Amino acid sequence: MQNRLSKLRAHIELLRPPLAAMDLAMPAASALLASYAVAGTLPPLLPFVLATLGAYAAITSSYVFNDCCDIDVDKIAMPNRPLPSAMLSKREAQSWALLLFAFSAAVALYLNLESFVVLVAATVMITIYSAWAKRNTPVSWIFVGLSFGLVPFGVWLSMEPAGFLRPGLGLHPASVILALMIGITDWGFTNCDASRDVAGDTEEGIPTTPATFGIPATARMVAVFWLIGVALSLALGFLANLGWLYLAVAVGAGGWLLLQNLDFVKNPTAERGDRLFYQSADYRAVLFAAIIVDVLLKALL
């Protein structure tokens, strides 16, 4: 029994619980925003729940697969994680990643073929990153941004198809801004992650941007990505006709995060990169929670 509980905890740990608020709020907000921006209504409950859980499974599947590819690095930087500590075998983790992906694929197929095509494209991108790009190019983060930018876009299409594979009203400008906002800020997010892992990456000869060009240069680049992302968050509010609550949070939380980026530029260390990584996740969770509350208030009142 104790061994089974340990394995269960290890499976859950692979899902990155500290990031769960962000990873659930993003698809939930995207689904609500799609129906509200296009039709001025809330989505049906079952498709909304399925889209949120399906996207969460897709995101966490990529986390688990990445851990399977990074066991050697994690033995140096994070030896207590489930795979380097041997709490789970690589085969068990691969099966877990496959199960999560299968669930997300089934949901996407059920909701809308367009969203399934986007899921496949996002999965191809993140697989290239984890299995090849991270160990062969310092700009591997491009693939991560492309993949994660497609997640809210795919959720949007699951609620409001664009008309490519089934009848729809076409691409809403807010869906494109949403995808760009997540994709570009994920370039900053990923490079913060790489900054905290720079010791292991350097020892293993993995050419991430911090390992290749140093953390100071990386911090400046991350700040640019987040500056663009905060600007896009404001554009999203206007294009999706969101209210004052969202815009106030976007300005306040965005300003706070840019100050954290400035501090990272002034203190470009692995420890500060680690802290900014989690601060960025918290910012996203708050921003998407603001979308959820704003849409619910406007749709129900």
N, C-alpha and C positions, 0 to 999 in steps of 0.2 A: 504493500500500500504506500509506504513512504517513497519507494522508487517511482511509483506512478505519479504521485503528487509532485515530485521533483521534476519529472519529465514534463508534466503539465505546466509547471511554472516556467520551465525552460522554453517551451513552445510559445507561451505568452510573452516572455522576455524578447524573443525574436521579433515580435510585432512592434517593438519600440514603444512601450506604454507611455513614456514621457511625451511622445509626439501624438498620442491618440486624440487629444482635443483638437489639434490642427487637422489631423487626417480624417476626422469625422465631420468637423465643422465645414471644411472646404466643399465636399460633395453635397452636403445638406443645403448649404447656402446656394450652391450652383443650381441645384434642382429647383429651389424656391424662386430664385432670381429668374430662371428661364421662363417659368410659367407666368410670373408676375410681369416681366418686361414685355413678353409677347402678347399675353392674353389678359393681363390685369387680374388674374385669379391665382389661387393656390393649386398646386398639382394634386391629383388623386393620391390618397394616403398610401396605398400599396405600392404603386410605382415609385413614389418618393422614398419610402423605406428601402425598397429593393435597390434603387439607384445609389442611395447613400451607403448601404452595406456592401454592395458590389464594388463600388469605387474604393472603399476602405480595404476590401480584400485584395484588390489589384495593387494598391499602394504597398500594403504590408507584404504581399507576395514578393515584390521587388526588394524589400528590405531583407527578407529571408534568403533570397537567391544571392544577394550581394554578400551576405555573411558567409555563404557557402564558398564564394570566390575569394574571400579575404581572410581565411583562417590563419594564414602565415603572418599577415600584418597584425591581426588582432591578438595573436600570441604575444606580441611585443607591446602594443598600445593598450589593449583591453583583454588581458588574459583570463578574466573572470567571466567573460561572456559564454553562452551555452556551448558553442562549438570549440573554441580553443581550450576550454576547461573540460571538454569531453562529457558534459552533461547530456548532450545529444550527439549522435553520429552525423556525419555529413549526409548519409543516405536518408536518415530520418528528417533532417532539415529540408533536403530536396523534395521529399514526399510532401512535406508541409507546404512548401512554396507551390508545388503543383496543385495541391488541393485548393489552396486559396485562389490561384489563377482559374482553376476549373469553375469554381463558384462564381467568380466575377464574369467569366465568359458566358456561363449559362444565363446570368442575369441580363447581360448586355444583349444576348440573342433574343431573350424573351421581350425586352423592352423595345428595342429598335436596332435593326441591322446596321444603321449608320454608327451607332455607338459601339457596336461590336468591331467594326472596321477600325475605329479610332483606338479601341483597346488593343487590338492586334498591333497597330502601328506603335503605340506607346510601349508595348511589351518588347517589340523588336529593338526600339531605341535603348531601353534600359538594359536589355540583355547584352547589346553591343558594348555598352559602358562597362558593365560588371565583368564580362567575360574577356573583353579585349582592350577597349580604349583606355581604361584606367592604367593599364600596365604598359601602354605604348605611346601615349601622347599627353602632353601637359594641358591640352584643352579638352580632355575627356568630359568635363562638366557640360559641354555643349549638348551632349546626348541626354544628360540628366534633365536639363531644362526643357528640351524638346519633348521628352517623355512626360514629365510632370505637368507641363503646360497643356498637354492633350487631355489630362484627367478631367478638369472641370469642363473642358470643351465637349468631351464625350458624354459627361453627365447632362450637360445642356441639351445635346442632341437626343438623349434618351427621353427627355421631357418634351422638347420642341424640335422635331426633325427639320433639317434644312431643305429637304426636297430632292436630295440626290438619289436616295434609294427608296424613299416613300414620300407621299405628298407632304409638303411643308411650305412655310412662308419665306424660305430663304435664310441666309445667315444674318442674324441680328448683330449689329455693330458691337453691342456689349459683350457678346460671346467671344468675339475676337479679342477685345481688350482684356477680358478676363483671362483668356489663354496666354496672352502676351505678358500680363502682370505676373502670373504664376511662373511661366517659363523663365522670364528674365530674373525675377527675384530668386528662383531656384539656383541660378548660376551663382548668386551671392551665398545662398544657403549652403550649397555643396562645397564651395571653397572655404567657408568657415569650418565645415566638417573636416575637410582635408587639412586645414591649418592645425586642428587639434591632433591629427594623426601624423603630423609631419615627421616625427622621430621614427615611427615604424616604416613609413613610406620611404624615407631616406635610407634606412638600413636595408630594406628589401629592394632598393633600386627602382621604386615605382615613381615615374616622372609626373606627379601631380604638380599643379601650378605652384603651391607653396614650397614643395621640395625642389623644384627647378629654378624658380625665380625669387624665392624667399617670401617670408610672411609679410614684411612691410609692403612689397609691391602687390601682394595678394589683397591686403587690407584696403589699399586704395581702390583696387578694381572692384572689390565687394561693395564699397561705399557707393560707387557709380551705379552699380546694378540696383541697389536698394533705393537710390535717389530716383531712378527711372521708375521703379516699381511703385513708390509712393505717389509719384505724379500720375501713373496709370490708375491707381486706386481712386484718385479724385475724378479722373475722366470716366471711370466706370460708374460712379455715382450719378453723374449727369446723364450719361447715355442710357442707363437703366431706370432713370427717373426715381432714384432713391431719395429719401427725405433727409431732413436736417440731422436726425440722430446718426445715421450712417456717416454723413459728411463730417460731423463733429468728431466722431471716433476716428475717421480716416485721417483728419488733420492732426488730432491730438496724439494718437498712437503712432502715426507716421513720423511726426516731429520727434517723438521720444526715441523711435528706432534709429532715426538719422543721427541723433546725439550719441547713441550707443556705437554706431558705425564710426563716428568721429573719434570716439574714445579708442576704438580698435586701431584706427590709423595712428593715433598718438602712442598707443601701447601695443605694438604688433607682436604679441606672444601667442604661443599655442594655448595657454590658459585663457587668454582674453578671447581668442577665436572660439574656444569651447563655450564660453559664457554667451557670446553673441549668437552662437548656433541655437541655443535654447531660448534666448531672448527673441530671436527671429521667429521661432516656432510659436512662442506665446503671442507675438504680434499678429501672426496670421490667424491664430485661433480667435483672438479678440476681434479682428477685422471681419472675419466671416460670421462670428456671433452677432456682430452689429448688423450685417446684412440680413440674417435670419430674423432678428427682432424688428428691424425696420420694415421688412416685407410683411411680416405677420401683422404689425400694427396698421400698416396702410391697407392691407387686404381685408382685415377683419373689422376695422372701425369705419 
